[in-house]
């Protein structure tokens, strides 16, 4: 996806504060953090959101869920919140699936 912001970050076309990368995922610090620690974890494969998942994405999503606590541990978070938004009416602003990982002293309320 040549016009996708997150695909451009993965490709190195847009700089980011990278905190993790492997063959399947990329994680970086949010440029407008909502907590002391605010990471974005994205699959390198362009998937729009949860509604876009296909049966062949099952293993990838399982690995993604196992990556979240690894990142939290790497960041020394004792507790954390994960959020994903699906669709414009669900608050999604960048249409490439991503999980927000938030932690620190003061998490925002709902």
C-alpha positions in Angstrom: 0.0 0.0 0.0 1.9 3.0 -1.2 -0.4 5.6 0.5 -0.5 3.9 3.9 1.3 5.9 6.6 2.2 2.7 8.6 3.4 0.9 5.5 5.7 3.8 4.8 7.0 3.7 8.4 7.8 -0.1 8.0 9.5 0.6 4.7 11.7 3.3 6.4 10.2 6.1 4.2 9.0 7.9 7.3 11.2 8.0 10.5 9.9 6.5 13.7 11.2 5.7 17.2 11.4 2.0 16.7 11.3 -0.2 19.8 10.8 -3.6 18.2 11.0 -5.3 14.8 10.9 -8.9 13.6 9.8 -10.6 10.4 6.1 -10.0 11.1 5.8 -6.9 13.3 7.0 -3.4 13.8 6.5 -1.4 17.0 7.3 2.3 17.6 6.5 5.1 19.9 3.4 7.1 19.2 4.2 10.7 18.1 1.3 12.0 20.2 1.4 9.9 23.4 -1.6 9.5 25.6 0.4 8.0 28.5 3.9 7.9 29.8 4.5 4.9 27.5 2.5 4.7 24.3 3.6 2.2 21.7 2.0 1.2 18.4 2.4 -2.5 17.4 1.6 -3.2 13.8 1.8 -6.2 11.5 4.1 -5.6 8.5 1.4 -7.2 6.4 -1.1 -4.5 5.5 -4.4 -5.4 7.2 -6.9 -2.6 7.5 -8.5 -3.6 10.8 -10.1 -6.5 12.7 -12.9 -6.6 10.1 -10.3 -7.2 7.4 -8.8 -10.4 9.0 -8.9 -13.6 7.0 -8.6 -17.2 8.2 -5.0 -17.3 7.1 -4.2 -14.4 9.5 -5.0 -16.6 12.6 -1.4 -17.5 13.4 -0.2 -14.0 12.7 -2.8 -12.5 15.2 -1.9 -15.1 17.8 1.8 -14.1 17.5 0.8 -10.5 17.7 -1.0 -11.1 21.0 2.0 -12.9 22.4 4.2 -9.9 21.3 2.2 -7.4 23.3 3.4 -8.6 26.8 6.9 -9.0 25.5 6.9 -5.3 24.6 5.3 -4.4 27.9 8.1 -6.3 29.7 10.8 -4.6 27.6 9.3 -1.2 28.6 9.2 -2.3 32.3 5.5 -1.8 32.5 3.9 -3.3 35.6 0.4 -2.9 34.0 -0.7 -1.7 30.7 -3.7 -1.2 28.4 -4.1 -2.4 24.9 -6.5 -0.7 22.5 -7.4 -1.3 18.8 -9.9 0.8 17.0 -11.9 -0.7 14.1 -13.4 1.6 11.4 -13.9 5.4 11.4 -16.9 5.2 13.7 -14.7 3.1 16.1 -12.1 5.8 16.2 -9.7 4.4 13.7 -7.6 7.1 12.1 -4.9 5.2 10.3 -6.4 2.3 8.3 -3.6 -0.2 9.0 -4.3 -2.5 12.0 -2.5 -1.5 15.1 -2.6 -2.0 18.8 -1.9 0.8 21.2 0.0 -0.3 24.2 -0.3 2.3 27.0 1.3 2.2 30.4 2.9 4.3 33.1 1.8 6.3 36.1 -1.4 7.8 34.8 -3.5 6.0 32.2 -6.3 8.0 30.7 -9.8 7.1 31.7 -12.5 6.0 29.5 
